[in-house]
């Protein structure tokens, strides 16, 4: 089966928004939203979306 570029990237890269999810979970316990956004270079909205996605999984 042929993969499109997005499918190949998501299958080979286990990051969402360019964020390592294991590191995100570690920081989630002791850092606030602003610190997490600054550490990963993402917006506050993206931090909130990542938290929602992790709670669903």
C-alpha distance matrix in Angstrom:
0.0 3.8 6.5 9.8 12.9 14.2 11.3 11.3 15.1 15.5 13.4 15.5 18.7 20.3 22.9 23.7 25.8 25.9 27.8 27.5 27.7 29.7 32.3 32.4 33.2 35.9 37.5 37.3 40.0 42.7 42.0 42.3 39.9 41.6 41.4 37.7 37.0 39.1 37.6 34.0 34.9 33.5 35.4 37.1 34.9 31.8 33.6 34.4 30.8 29.6 32.4 31.4 27.7 29.0 31.4 28.8 26.6
3.8 0.0 3.8 6.6 9.6 11.6 9.4 9.2 12.8 13.9 12.6 14.3 17.2 19.4 21.5 22.1 23.8 23.8 26.2 26.3 26.9 29.1 31.3 31.4 32.6 35.3 36.5 36.5 39.4 41.8 40.8 41.1 38.5 39.9 39.8 36.2 35.1 37.1 35.8 32.1 32.6 31.4 33.3 35.3 33.2 30.1 32.2 33.1 29.6 28.5 31.6 30.7 27.2 28.7 31.4 28.9 26.9
6.5 3.8 0.0 3.7 6.4 7.9 5.7 5.7 9.3 10.3 9.5 11.3 13.8 16.1 17.9 18.5 20.1 20.1 22.5 22.8 23.4 25.8 27.9 27.9 29.3 31.9 33.0 33.0 36.0 38.3 37.2 37.4 34.8 36.1 36.1 32.5 31.4 33.4 32.1 28.4 28.9 27.6 29.6 31.6 29.6 26.4 28.5 29.6 26.1 25.0 28.1 27.4 23.9 25.5 28.3 26.0 24.1
9.8 6.6 3.7 0.0 3.8 5.5 5.2 6.1 8.6 10.0 10.6 12.2 13.9 16.3 17.4 17.4 18.4 18.7 21.5 22.4 23.2 26.0 27.7 27.3 29.1 31.8 32.5 32.4 35.6 37.7 36.3 36.2 33.3 34.4 34.6 31.1 29.6 31.6 30.7 26.9 27.0 25.5 27.3 29.6 27.4 24.4 26.9 28.0 24.5 23.8 27.2 26.5 23.2 25.2 28.0 25.9 24.4
12.9 9.6 6.4 3.8 0.0 3.8 5.5 5.1 6.1 8.6 9.9 10.6 11.6 14.5 15.1 15.3 15.8 15.8 18.8 19.9 21.2 24.0 25.4 25.1 27.2 29.7 30.2 30.4 33.8 35.6 33.9 33.9 31.1 31.9 31.9 28.6 27.0 28.6 27.7 23.9 23.9 22.8 24.8 27.3 25.5 22.4 24.9 26.4 23.1 22.3 25.8 25.6 22.5 24.2 27.4 25.7 24.2
14.2 11.6 7.9 5.5 3.8 0.0 3.8 5.5 5.1 6.1 8.5 10.0 10.2 12.3 12.6 12.1 12.9 13.4 16.3 17.6 18.4 21.5 22.9 22.2 24.3 27.0 27.4 27.3 30.7 32.6 30.9 30.8 27.9 28.9 29.1 25.7 24.1 26.1 25.3 21.5 21.6 20.1 21.9 24.1 22.2 19.0 21.5 22.8 19.5 18.7 22.2 21.8 18.7 20.7 23.8 22.1 20.8
11.3 9.4 5.7 5.2 5.5 3.8 0.0 3.8 5.5 5.2 6.0 8.5 9.8 11.5 12.8 12.9 14.6 15.1 17.3 17.9 18.3 21.0 23.0 22.5 24.1 26.9 27.8 27.5 30.7 32.9 31.7 31.8 29.1 30.5 30.6 27.0 25.9 28.1 26.9 23.2 23.8 22.2 24.1 26.0 23.9 20.7 22.8 23.8 20.4 19.3 22.5 21.9 18.5 20.1 23.1 21.1 19.4
11.3 9.2 5.7 6.1 5.1 5.5 3.8 0.0 3.8 5.5 5.1 6.1 8.2 10.8 12.6 13.7 15.3 14.8 17.2 17.3 18.4 20.7 22.6 22.7 24.4 26.8 27.8 28.1 31.2 33.3 32.1 32.6 30.1 31.3 30.9 27.3 26.4 28.2 26.7 23.0 23.8 22.8 25.2 27.3 25.7 22.3 24.1 25.6 22.4 20.9 24.1 24.1 20.6 21.7 24.9 23.3 21.2
15.1 12.8 9.3 8.6 6.1 5.1 5.5 3.8 0.0 3.8 5.5 5.3 5.6 8.5 9.5 10.6 11.9 11.1 13.7 14.2 15.6 18.1 19.6 19.6 21.7 24.0 24.7 25.2 28.4 30.2 28.9 29.3 26.8 27.8 27.4 23.9 22.8 24.5 23.0 19.3 20.1 19.2 21.8 24.0 22.7 19.2 20.9 22.8 19.8 18.2 21.6 21.9 18.6 19.7 23.2 22.0 20.1
15.5 13.9 10.3 10.0 8.6 6.1 5.2 5.5 3.8 0.0 3.8 5.5 5.2 6.4 7.7 8.4 10.7 10.6 12.4 12.7 13.2 15.9 17.8 17.5 19.1 21.8 22.7 22.7 25.9 28.0 26.9 27.3 24.8 26.3 26.0 22.3 21.6 23.7 22.2 18.6 19.7 18.4 20.7 22.4 20.9 17.3 18.8 20.3 17.2 15.4 18.6 18.7 15.2 16.3 19.6 18.3 16.3
13.4 12.6 9.5 10.6 9.9 8.5 6.0 5.1 5.5 3.8 0.0 3.8 5.8 6.9 9.7 11.2 14.0 13.5 14.8 14.1 14.5 16.5 18.9 19.1 20.3 22.7 24.2 24.4 27.2 29.5 28.8 29.6 27.5 29.1 28.5 24.7 24.5 26.5 24.6 21.2 22.7 21.6 24.0 25.6 24.2 20.6 21.7 23.1 20.1 17.9 20.8 20.9 17.2 17.7 21.0 19.5 16.9
15.5 14.3 11.3 12.2 10.6 10.0 8.5 6.1 5.3 5.5 3.8 0.0 3.8 6.3 9.1 11.6 14.0 12.5 13.8 12.9 14.2 15.8 17.7 18.6 20.1 22.0 23.5 24.3 27.0 29.0 28.3 29.4 27.4 28.7 27.7 24.1 23.9 25.5 23.3 20.0 21.5 21.1 24.0 25.9 24.9 21.2 22.1 24.1 21.4 18.9 21.8 22.6 19.1 19.2 22.7 21.8 19.1
18.7 17.2 13.8 13.9 11.6 10.2 9.8 8.2 5.6 5.2 5.8 3.8 0.0 3.8 5.5 8.3 10.6 8.8 10.1 9.4 11.0 13.0 14.6 15.3 17.1 19.1 20.2 21.0 24.0 25.8 24.8 25.8 23.8 25.0 24.0 20.4 20.2 21.7 19.6 16.2 17.8 17.5 20.4 22.3 21.6 17.9 18.6 20.9 18.5 15.9 18.9 20.0 16.7 16.8 20.5 20.0 17.6
20.3 19.4 16.1 16.3 14.5 12.3 11.5 10.8 8.5 6.4 6.9 6.3 3.8 0.0 3.8 6.8 10.0 8.8 8.7 7.3 7.9 9.9 12.0 12.5 13.9 16.0 17.5 18.0 20.8 22.9 22.3 23.3 21.6 23.2 22.1 18.4 18.7 20.6 18.3 15.2 17.4 16.7 19.5 20.8 20.1 16.4 16.6 18.6 16.3 13.3 15.9 17.1 13.8 13.4 17.1 16.8 14.2
22.9 21.5 17.9 17.4 15.1 12.6 12.8 12.6 9.5 7.7 9.7 9.1 5.5 3.8 0.0 3.8 6.5 5.3 5.2 5.1 6.3 9.2 10.3 10.2 12.4 14.6 15.3 15.8 19.0 20.8 19.6 20.4 18.4 19.8 18.9 15.2 15.1 17.0 15.1 11.7 13.7 12.9 15.7 17.2 16.8 13.0 13.3 15.6 13.6 10.7 13.7 15.2 12.4 12.4 16.2 16.4 14.5
23.7 22.1 18.5 17.4 15.3 12.1 12.9 13.7 10.6 8.4 11.2 11.6 8.3 6.8 3.8 0.0 3.8 5.2 5.4 7.2 7.2 10.9 11.7 10.3 12.5 15.3 15.4 15.2 18.6 20.5 18.9 19.0 16.5 18.0 17.8 14.1 13.5 16.0 14.8 11.2 12.7 10.9 13.1 14.5 13.5 9.7 10.6 12.6 10.2 7.9 11.4 12.5 9.9 10.8 14.4 14.5 13.4
25.8 23.8 20.1 18.4 15.8 12.9 14.6 15.3 11.9 10.7 14.0 14.0 10.6 10.0 6.5 3.8 0.0 3.8 5.4 8.7 9.6 13.2 13.0 11.3 14.2 16.7 15.8 15.8 19.5 20.7 18.5 18.2 15.3 16.1 16.3 12.9 11.3 13.6 13.1 9.4 9.8 7.8 10.1 12.2 11.4 7.7 9.4 12.0 10.0 8.6 12.2 13.6 11.8 13.1 16.5 16.9 16.4
25.9 23.8 20.1 18.7 15.8 13.4 15.1 14.8 11.1 10.6 13.5 12.5 8.8 8.8 5.3 5.2 3.8 0.0 3.8 6.7 9.1 12.1 11.6 10.9 14.2 16.0 15.4 16.2 19.8 20.7 18.7 19.0 16.6 17.0 16.4 13.1 12.0 13.4 12.0 8.3 9.2 8.8 12.0 14.4 14.4 10.8 11.7 14.8 13.3 11.2 14.5 16.4 14.5 15.0 18.6 19.3 18.2
27.8 26.2 22.5 21.5 18.8 16.3 17.3 17.2 13.7 12.4 14.8 13.8 10.1 8.7 5.2 5.4 5.4 3.8 0.0 3.8 5.9 8.7 7.9 7.1 10.5 12.2 11.7 12.6 16.0 17.1 15.4 16.1 14.1 15.0 13.9 10.4 10.2 11.9 9.9 6.5 8.9 8.6 11.8 13.3 13.8 10.2 9.9 13.1 12.2 9.3 12.1 14.6 12.9 12.6 16.2 17.5 16.3
27.5 26.3 22.8 22.4 19.9 17.6 17.9 17.3 14.2 12.7 14.1 12.9 9.4 7.3 5.1 7.2 8.7 6.7 3.8 0.0 3.8 5.6 5.5 6.3 8.9 10.2 10.9 12.2 15.1 16.5 15.6 17.1 15.8 17.0 15.4 11.8 12.7 14.2 11.4 8.9 12.0 12.1 15.2 16.2 16.8 13.3 12.3 15.2 14.3 10.9 13.0 15.6 13.6 12.4 16.0 17.4 15.6
27.7 26.9 23.4 23.2 21.2 18.4 18.3 18.4 15.6 13.2 14.5 14.2 11.0 7.9 6.3 7.2 9.6 9.1 5.9 3.8 0.0 3.8 5.4 4.8 6.2 8.6 9.8 10.1 12.9 15.1 14.6 15.9 14.7 16.8 15.4 11.8 13.1 15.3 12.9 10.7 13.8 13.1 15.5 15.7 16.0 12.6 11.1 13.3 12.4 8.7 10.1 12.6 10.6 8.8 12.4 13.9 12.1
29.7 29.1 25.8 26.0 24.0 21.5 21.0 20.7 18.1 15.9 16.5 15.8 13.0 9.9 9.2 10.9 13.2 12.1 8.7 5.6 3.8 0.0 3.8 5.4 5.3 6.4 8.8 9.9 11.8 13.9 14.3 16.4 16.1 18.1 16.2 12.9 15.1 16.7 13.8 12.4 16.0 15.9 18.4 18.3 19.0 15.9 13.8 16.0 15.6 11.8 12.3 15.1 13.4 10.7 13.8 15.7 13.5
32.3 31.3 27.9 27.7 25.4 22.9 23.0 22.6 19.6 17.8 18.9 17.7 14.6 12.0 10.3 11.7 13.0 11.6 7.9 5.5 5.4 3.8 0.0 3.8 5.5 5.1 6.3 8.5 10.6 11.8 11.7 14.1 14.0 15.5 13.0 10.0 12.5 13.6 10.4 9.6 13.4 13.9 16.5 16.6 18.0 15.1 12.8 15.4 15.8 12.2 12.7 16.1 15.0 12.6 15.6 18.0 16.3
32.4 31.4 27.9 27.3 25.1 22.2 22.5 22.7 19.6 17.5 19.1 18.6 15.3 12.5 10.2 10.3 11.3 10.9 7.1 6.3 4.8 5.4 3.8 0.0 3.8 5.4 5.2 6.0 9.1 10.6 9.8 11.4 10.8 12.8 11.1 7.6 9.9 11.9 9.6 8.5 12.0 11.6 13.7 13.3 14.5 11.8 9.2 11.7 12.2 8.8 9.1 12.6 12.0 9.9 12.8 15.3 14.4
33.2 32.6 29.3 29.1 27.2 24.3 24.1 24.4 21.7 19.1 20.3 20.1 17.1 13.9 12.4 12.5 14.2 14.2 10.5 8.9 6.2 5.3 5.5 3.8 0.0 3.8 5.5 5.0 7.0 9.6 10.1 12.0 12.1 14.8 13.2 10.1 12.9 15.1 12.9 12.3 15.7 15.1 16.6 15.5 16.5 14.2 11.2 12.6 13.3 9.8 8.9 12.2 11.7 8.7 10.9 13.8 12.7
35.9 35.3 31.9 31.8 29.7 27.0 26.9 26.8 24.0 21.8 22.7 22.0 19.1 16.0 14.6 15.3 16.7 16.0 12.2 10.2 8.6 6.4 5.1 5.4 3.8 0.0 3.8 5.6 6.1 7.8 9.0 11.9 13.0 15.1 12.6 10.3 13.7 15.0 12.3 12.6 16.3 16.5 18.2 17.3 18.9 16.7 13.5 15.4 16.6 13.2 12.2 15.7 15.5 12.4 14.4 17.4 16.2
37.5 36.5 33.0 32.5 30.2 27.4 27.8 27.8 24.7 22.7 24.2 23.5 20.2 17.5 15.3 15.4 15.8 15.4 11.7 10.9 9.8 8.8 6.3 5.2 5.5 3.8 0.0 3.8 5.4 5.7 5.6 8.5 9.7 11.4 8.9 6.9 10.5 11.6 9.3 10.4 13.7 14.0 15.5 14.4 16.5 14.8 11.4 13.5 15.3 12.4 11.5 15.3 15.7 13.3 15.1 18.3 17.8
37.3 36.5 33.0 32.4 30.4 27.3 27.5 28.1 25.2 22.7 24.4 24.3 21.0 18.0 15.8 15.2 15.8 16.2 12.6 12.2 10.1 9.9 8.5 6.0 5.0 5.6 3.8 0.0 3.8 5.7 5.6 7.2 8.1 10.9 9.6 7.4 10.7 12.8 11.4 11.9 14.9 14.2 14.9 13.0 14.7 13.4 9.7 10.9 13.0 10.4 8.5 12.2 13.2 10.8 12.0 15.5 15.5
40.0 39.4 36.0 35.6 33.8 30.7 30.7 31.2 28.4 25.9 27.2 27.0 24.0 20.8 19.0 18.6 19.5 19.8 16.0 15.1 12.9 11.8 10.6 9.1 7.0 6.1 5.4 3.8 0.0 3.8 6.2 8.4 10.6 13.3 11.7 10.4 14.0 15.6 14.2 15.2 18.3 17.8 18.4 16.3 18.0 17.0 13.3 14.0 16.2 13.8 11.4 14.7 15.9 13.0 13.5 17.2 17.1
42.7 41.8 38.3 37.7 35.6 32.6 32.9 33.3 30.2 28.0 29.5 29.0 25.8 22.9 20.8 20.5 20.7 20.7 17.1 16.5 15.1 13.9 11.8 10.6 9.6 7.8 5.7 5.7 3.8 0.0 3.8 6.9 10.0 11.8 9.7 9.6 13.3 14.2 12.8 14.8 17.6 17.7 18.3 16.2 18.7 18.0 14.2 15.4 18.1 16.0 13.9 17.4 18.8 16.3 16.9 20.6 20.7
42.0 40.8 37.2 36.3 33.9 30.9 31.7 32.1 28.9 26.9 28.8 28.3 24.8 22.3 19.6 18.9 18.5 18.7 15.4 15.6 14.6 14.3 11.7 9.8 10.1 9.0 5.6 5.6 6.2 3.8 0.0 3.8 6.7 8.1 5.9 6.4 9.9 10.6 9.9 12.1 14.4 14.5 14.9 12.9 15.7 15.2 11.6 13.2 16.1 14.4 12.8 16.4 18.0 16.1 17.0 20.6 21.0
42.3 41.1 37.4 36.2 33.9 30.8 31.8 32.6 29.3 27.3 29.6 29.4 25.8 23.3 20.4 19.0 18.2 19.0 16.1 17.1 15.9 16.4 14.1 11.4 12.0 11.9 8.5 7.2 8.4 6.9 3.8 0.0 3.8 5.6 5.4 6.4 8.7 10.2 10.8 12.6 14.1 13.5 12.9 10.3 13.1 13.5 10.0 11.0 14.4 13.5 11.8 15.0 17.3 16.0 16.6 20.0 21.1
39.9 38.5 34.8 33.3 31.1 27.9 29.1 30.1 26.8 24.8 27.5 27.4 23.8 21.6 18.4 16.5 15.3 16.6 14.1 15.8 14.7 16.1 14.0 10.8 12.1 13.0 9.7 8.1 10.6 10.0 6.7 3.8 0.0 3.8 5.6 5.2 6.1 8.6 9.9 10.8 11.7 10.4 9.3 6.5 9.3 9.8 6.6 7.8 11.3 10.9 9.9 12.9 15.1 14.6 15.5 18.5 19.8
41.6 39.9 36.1 34.4 31.9 28.9 30.5 31.3 27.8 26.3 29.1 28.7 25.0 23.2 19.8 18.0 16.1 17.0 15.0 17.0 16.8 18.1 15.5 12.8 14.8 15.1 11.4 10.9 13.3 11.8 8.1 5.6 3.8 0.0 3.8 5.5 5.1 6.2 8.6 10.2 10.2 9.6 8.6 6.6 10.3 11.1 8.7 10.5 13.7 13.6 13.3 16.2 18.1 17.9 19.1 22.0 23.1
41.4 39.8 36.1 34.6 31.9 29.1 30.6 30.9 27.4 26.0 28.5 27.7 24.0 22.1 18.9 17.8 16.3 16.4 13.9 15.4 15.4 16.2 13.0 11.1 13.2 12.6 8.9 9.6 11.7 9.7 5.9 5.4 5.6 3.8 0.0 3.8 5.5 5.1 6.0 8.7 9.7 10.3 10.6 9.5 13.1 12.8 10.1 12.6 15.5 14.3 14.1 17.5 19.0 18.1 19.6 22.7 23.3
37.7 36.2 32.5 31.1 28.6 25.7 27.0 27.3 23.9 22.3 24.7 24.1 20.4 18.4 15.2 14.1 12.9 13.1 10.4 11.8 11.8 12.9 10.0 7.6 10.1 10.3 6.9 7.4 10.4 9.6 6.4 6.4 5.2 5.5 3.8 0.0 3.8 5.4 5.1 6.2 8.2 8.2 9.2 8.4 11.3 10.2 7.2 10.3 12.6 10.9 11.1 14.6 15.6 14.7 16.7 19.6 19.9
37.0 35.1 31.4 29.6 27.0 24.1 25.9 26.4 22.8 21.6 24.5 23.9 20.2 18.7 15.1 13.5 11.3 12.0 10.2 12.7 13.1 15.1 12.5 9.9 12.9 13.7 10.5 10.7 14.0 13.3 9.9 8.7 6.1 5.1 5.5 3.8 0.0 3.8 5.5 5.5 5.6 4.9 5.6 5.8 8.9 8.0 6.3 9.6 11.6 10.8 11.9 14.9 15.9 15.9 18.0 20.4 21.0
39.1 37.1 33.4 31.6 28.6 26.1 28.1 28.2 24.5 23.7 26.5 25.5 21.7 20.6 17.0 16.0 13.6 13.4 11.9 14.2 15.3 16.7 13.6 11.9 15.1 15.0 11.6 12.8 15.6 14.2 10.6 10.2 8.6 6.2 5.1 5.4 3.8 0.0 3.8 5.6 5.1 6.7 8.0 8.9 12.3 11.5 10.1 13.4 15.4 14.4 15.5 18.6 19.5 19.2 21.5 24.0 24.3
37.6 35.8 32.1 30.7 27.7 25.3 26.9 26.7 23.0 22.2 24.6 23.3 19.6 18.3 15.1 14.8 13.1 12.0 9.9 11.4 12.9 13.8 10.4 9.6 12.9 12.3 9.3 11.4 14.2 12.8 9.9 10.8 9.9 8.6 6.0 5.1 5.5 3.8 0.0 3.8 5.7 8.1 10.4 11.3 14.3 12.7 10.9 14.4 16.1 14.2 15.3 18.7 19.0 18.2 20.8 23.3 23.1
34.0 32.1 28.4 26.9 23.9 21.5 23.2 23.0 19.3 18.6 21.2 20.0 16.2 15.2 11.7 11.2 9.4 8.3 6.5 8.9 10.7 12.4 9.6 8.5 12.3 12.6 10.4 11.9 15.2 14.8 12.1 12.6 10.8 10.2 8.7 6.2 5.5 5.6 3.8 0.0 3.8 5.6 8.9 10.5 12.7 10.3 9.3 13.1 13.9 11.9 13.8 17.0 16.7 16.3 19.3 21.3 21.0
34.9 32.6 28.9 27.0 23.9 21.6 23.8 23.8 20.1 19.7 22.7 21.5 17.8 17.4 13.7 12.7 9.8 9.2 8.9 12.0 13.8 16.0 13.4 12.0 15.7 16.3 13.7 14.9 18.3 17.6 14.4 14.1 11.7 10.2 9.7 8.2 5.6 5.1 5.7 3.8 0.0 3.8 7.0 9.7 11.9 10.0 10.1 13.7 14.5 13.4 15.6 18.4 18.4 18.7 21.5 23.3 23.3
33.5 31.4 27.6 25.5 22.8 20.1 22.2 22.8 19.2 18.4 21.6 21.1 17.5 16.7 12.9 10.9 7.8 8.8 8.6 12.1 13.1 15.9 13.9 11.6 15.1 16.5 14.0 14.2 17.8 17.7 14.5 13.5 10.4 9.6 10.3 8.2 4.9 6.7 8.1 5.6 3.8 0.0 3.8 6.8 8.3 6.3 7.1 10.5 11.0 10.6 13.0 15.3 15.5 16.3 18.9 20.5 21.0
35.4 33.3 29.6 27.3 24.8 21.9 24.1 25.2 21.8 20.7 24.0 24.0 20.4 19.5 15.7 13.1 10.1 12.0 11.8 15.2 15.5 18.4 16.5 13.7 16.6 18.2 15.5 14.9 18.4 18.3 14.9 12.9 9.3 8.6 10.6 9.2 5.6 8.0 10.4 8.9 7.0 3.8 0.0 3.8 5.3 5.2 6.5 8.9 10.0 10.8 12.7 14.5 15.5 16.8 18.8 20.4 21.5
37.1 35.3 31.6 29.6 27.3 24.1 26.0 27.3 24.0 22.4 25.6 25.9 22.3 20.8 17.2 14.5 12.2 14.4 13.3 16.2 15.7 18.3 16.6 13.3 15.5 17.3 14.4 13.0 16.3 16.2 12.9 10.3 6.5 6.6 9.5 8.4 5.8 8.9 11.3 10.5 9.7 6.8 3.8 0.0 3.8 5.4 5.0 6.4 8.7 9.9 10.8 12.6 14.4 15.5 16.8 18.8 20.3
34.9 33.2 29.6 27.4 25.5 22.2 23.9 25.7 22.7 20.9 24.2 24.9 21.6 20.1 16.8 13.5 11.4 14.4 13.8 16.8 16.0 19.0 18.0 14.5 16.5 18.9 16.5 14.7 18.0 18.7 15.7 13.1 9.3 10.3 13.1 11.3 8.9 12.3 14.3 12.7 11.9 8.3 5.3 3.8 0.0 3.8 5.4 5.1 6.2 8.7 10.0 10.7 12.4 14.3 15.5 16.8 18.7
31.8 30.1 26.4 24.4 22.4 19.0 20.7 22.3 19.2 17.3 20.6 21.2 17.9 16.4 13.0 9.7 7.7 10.8 10.2 13.3 12.6 15.9 15.1 11.8 14.2 16.7 14.8 13.4 17.0 18.0 15.2 13.5 9.8 11.1 12.8 10.2 8.0 11.5 12.7 10.3 10.0 6.3 5.2 5.4 3.8 0.0 3.8 5.4 5.0 6.1 8.6 9.8 10.4 12.2 14.2 15.4 16.6
33.6 32.2 28.5 26.9 24.9 21.5 22.8 24.1 20.9 18.8 21.7 22.1 18.6 16.6 13.3 10.6 9.4 11.7 9.9 12.3 11.1 13.8 12.8 9.2 11.2 13.5 11.4 9.7 13.3 14.2 11.6 10.0 6.6 8.7 10.1 7.2 6.3 10.1 10.9 9.3 10.1 7.1 6.5 5.0 5.4 3.8 0.0 3.8 5.5 5.2 6.3 8.7 10.0 10.6 12.5 14.5 15.6
34.4 33.1 29.6 28.0 26.4 22.8 23.8 25.6 22.8 20.3 23.1 24.1 20.9 18.6 15.6 12.6 12.0 14.8 13.1 15.2 13.3 16.0 15.4 11.7 12.6 15.4 13.5 10.9 14.0 15.4 13.2 11.0 7.8 10.5 12.6 10.3 9.6 13.4 14.4 13.1 13.7 10.5 8.9 6.4 5.1 5.4 3.8 0.0 3.8 5.4 5.1 6.3 8.7 10.0 10.7 12.6 14.6
30.8 29.6 26.1 24.5 23.1 19.5 20.4 22.4 19.8 17.2 20.1 21.4 18.5 16.3 13.6 10.2 10.0 13.3 12.2 14.3 12.4 15.6 15.8 12.2 13.3 16.6 15.3 13.0 16.2 18.1 16.1 14.4 11.3 13.7 15.5 12.6 11.6 15.4 16.1 13.9 14.5 11.0 10.0 8.7 6.2 5.0 5.5 3.8 0.0 3.8 5.4 5.1 6.2 8.6 9.9 10.7 12.5
29.6 28.5 25.0 23.8 22.3 18.7 19.3 20.9 18.2 15.4 17.9 18.9 15.9 13.3 10.7 7.9 8.6 11.2 9.3 10.9 8.7 11.8 12.2 8.8 9.8 13.2 12.4 10.4 13.8 16.0 14.4 13.5 10.9 13.6 14.3 10.9 10.8 14.4 14.2 11.9 13.4 10.6 10.8 9.9 8.7 6.1 5.2 5.4 3.8 0.0 3.8 5.4 5.1 6.1 8.6 10.0 10.7
32.4 31.6 28.1 27.2 25.8 22.2 22.5 24.1 21.6 18.6 20.8 21.8 18.9 15.9 13.7 11.4 12.2 14.5 12.1 13.0 10.1 12.3 12.7 9.1 8.9 12.2 11.5 8.5 11.4 13.9 12.8 11.8 9.9 13.3 14.1 11.1 11.9 15.5 15.3 13.8 15.6 13.0 12.7 10.8 10.0 8.6 6.3 5.1 5.4 3.8 0.0 3.8 5.5 5.1 6.2 8.7 10.1
31.4 30.7 27.4 26.5 25.6 21.8 21.9 24.1 21.9 18.7 20.9 22.6 20.0 17.1 15.2 12.5 13.6 16.4 14.6 15.6 12.6 15.1 16.1 12.6 12.2 15.7 15.3 12.2 14.7 17.4 16.4 15.0 12.9 16.2 17.5 14.6 14.9 18.6 18.7 17.0 18.4 15.3 14.5 12.6 10.7 9.8 8.7 6.3 5.1 5.4 3.8 0.0 3.8 5.5 5.2 6.4 8.9
27.7 27.2 23.9 23.2 22.5 18.7 18.5 20.6 18.6 15.2 17.2 19.1 16.7 13.8 12.4 9.9 11.8 14.5 12.9 13.6 10.6 13.4 15.0 12.0 11.7 15.5 15.7 13.2 15.9 18.8 18.0 17.3 15.1 18.1 19.0 15.6 15.9 19.5 19.0 16.7 18.4 15.5 15.5 14.4 12.4 10.4 10.0 8.7 6.2 5.1 5.5 3.8 0.0 3.8 5.5 5.2 6.4
29.0 28.7 25.5 25.2 24.2 20.7 20.1 21.7 19.7 16.3 17.7 19.2 16.8 13.4 12.4 10.8 13.1 15.0 12.6 12.4 8.8 10.7 12.6 9.9 8.7 12.4 13.3 10.8 13.0 16.3 16.1 16.0 14.6 17.9 18.1 14.7 15.9 19.2 18.2 16.3 18.7 16.3 16.8 15.5 14.3 12.2 10.6 10.0 8.6 6.1 5.1 5.5 3.8 0.0 3.8 5.4 5.2
31.4 31.4 28.3 28.0 27.4 23.8 23.1 24.9 23.2 19.6 21.0 22.7 20.5 17.1 16.2 14.4 16.5 18.6 16.2 16.0 12.4 13.8 15.6 12.8 10.9 14.4 15.1 12.0 13.5 16.9 17.0 16.6 15.5 19.1 19.6 16.7 18.0 21.5 20.8 19.3 21.5 18.9 18.8 16.8 15.5 14.2 12.5 10.7 9.9 8.6 6.2 5.2 5.5 3.8 0.0 3.8 5.6
28.8 28.9 26.0 25.9 25.7 22.1 21.1 23.3 22.0 18.3 19.5 21.8 20.0 16.8 16.4 14.5 16.9 19.3 17.5 17.4 13.9 15.7 18.0 15.3 13.8 17.4 18.3 15.5 17.2 20.6 20.6 20.0 18.5 22.0 22.7 19.6 20.4 24.0 23.3 21.3 23.3 20.5 20.4 18.8 16.8 15.4 14.5 12.6 10.7 10.0 8.7 6.4 5.2 5.4 3.8 0.0 3.8
26.6 26.9 24.1 24.4 24.2 20.8 19.4 21.2 20.1 16.3 16.9 19.1 17.6 14.2 14.5 13.4 16.4 18.2 16.3 15.6 12.1 13.5 16.3 14.4 12.7 16.2 17.8 15.5 17.1 20.7 21.0 21.1 19.8 23.1 23.3 19.9 21.0 24.3 23.1 21.0 23.3 21.0 21.5 20.3 18.7 16.6 15.6 14.6 12.5 10.7 10.1 8.9 6.4 5.2 5.6 3.8 0.0
